[in-house]
Amino acid sequence: MSEIKCKYPILRVKLCGRFPRDFANPPSILEAMKQFKDPFEAAFEEQEESPPDSPAPPDDPDAPGRRLRPGLGLRPRPHPAAAAAAAAGHDDDDYDDDDDLLDEPSAPAPTRAPPPPPPTPTPPPPPQPPPAAASGAPGTGRTRRRKEDENMEVELGKLAPGGDPDKMAKMQAILSRFTEEQMNRYESFRRSGFQKATMKRLLVSVTGSQKVTMPMTIAMSGIAKMFVGEIVETARIVMSERKESGPIRPCHIREAYRRLKLEGKVPKRTVPRLFR
Amino acid sequence: MNASSSGKARAASSSQPSDSSSKRKRGIFQKELQHMMYGFGDDPNPLPETVALVEDIVLEYVTDFAHKAQDMGSKRGKLSVEDFLYLVRKDAPKLNRCKELLSMQEELKQARKAFDVDEEKLAASLD
């Protein structure tokens, strides 16, 4: 990939058009992490902080039950034990900005001449066995650039500089200790999102007005994603209370929804819904 | 209902008339929802009925939310992002996330503008 002249690292990465959103074969994050610590990672390390209100994970060392809160870089994280907890493989924290890691896994180093001085170099490679090489070929991203860009911009956008090296170090430490399953889940968490076009269509049909701007769509997608997160996490809590395991079933979702309604997180209809 | 029957016939069509019941729009978020649910803690392969239920819930949420925002917006005359932000003001995580997304979008827009300018300069210098 030829050198793209752009002083904005975010845009340069985007323009490389190289983010195959291939969920069947996601590019390996660990590969990327091993490569280098580029400003993206550094920048979004600091934003990784997730709120401290995550409930303690259940005994399951796996992901279920962990509370994930995207995009909460503004909350302080009073978790000095985070690194220690991470060592055990439990990782509730700092899910926020790993998008960057996930989004540029196959980014070749030469295209990125990082303008801002990158902070500390990469930590030692993760202990677990390196997964298969990044199967998401860089070239395939090109044709799907349009669609990817839609979601990418939102996610890459979190690469804002203003890093806290402390947070970044913490995040790196945590990420490096992820098992493969955790990493997959984290990647899904970061990369998933509602299609902007679909959301826009929905908003237009709901409001009846054609003037649905891009910021509105983006905000709505973000809010909806967080809402899904609340539901799924509450459903997992319900499951753990009932001591069940396995995939989430509709009854759990309904109970979770009921609880969220009680908490007031679900907007109530002022007009009753007729002819459903 | 005309809308629902036509909606059924062209379930995947993009130009639905006004919002009919959620049933008609089932499956529009399915793929993304599966990945999202996995990311948030569900099984790698969530049950289809679970995904369908969550999709219904999300559609209802978005609908209600947009209606509420519209009610707010109508006081001012038109709908805007500010209404969304106002509606989530109580929910700190969502509010912060929204602000973050919006500010990043601004930044990207600026970057893109600057890039276009650079490109032109580059092209001009090469000639």
Interface residues (C-beta under 8 A of the other chain):
Chain A: K5 C6 K7 Y8 I10 L11 K14 L15 F23 Q47 P51 A63 P64 G65 R66 L68 R69 P70 G71 L72 G73 L74 R75 E153 V154 L156 G157 K158 L159 A160 N184 R185 Y186 E187 S188 F189 R190 R191 S192 G193 F194 Q195 T198 M199 R201 L202 L203 S205 V206 T207 G208 S209 K211 V212 T213 M214 P215 M216 I218 A219 M220 G222 I223 A224 K225 M226 F227 V228 G229 I231 V232 E233 A235 R236 G246 P247 I248 R249 P250 I253 R254 Y257 G264 K265 V266 P267 K268 R269 T270 F275 R276
Chain B: M1 S14 Q16 P17 S18 D19 S21 S22 K25 I28 F29 E32 L33 H35 M36 M37 Y38 G39 F40 G41 D42 D43 P44 N45 P46 L47 E49 T50 L53 V54 I57 V58 L59 Y61 V62 T63 D64 F65 A66 H67 K68 Q70 D71 K78 L79 S80 V81 F84 L85 L87 V88 K90 D91 A92 P93 K94 N96 R97 C98 E100 L101 L102 S103 M104 Q105 E107 L108 A111 R112 A114 F115 D118 L122
